[in-house]
Amino acid sequence: MTCASCANRIERKLNKLDGVQASVNYATEAATVRYDPARVDADQLLDTVSAAGYSATLPAPPVAEAADAAEPAT
């Protein structure tokens, strides 16, 4: 993002999706997105940002969750 208008554009595009509530912060170059997984998935969110001309990535899971996922179930 190069300006606050970019953040506003991304936010508007995301909020047009059914079941999505998004807030984009230009200063931190981050978005907070709440969504209904029954209506939209993470790939659709990323595709929407990409279609608007920007790139996005999902945050990495917290270390504790990643460690729990790596442990085999007993």
Buried (B, 14 or more C-beta within 10 A) or exposed (E): BEEEEBBEBBBEBBBEBEEBEBEBEBEEEBBEBEBEEEEBEEEBBBEBBEEBEBEBEEEEEEEEEEEEEEEEEE
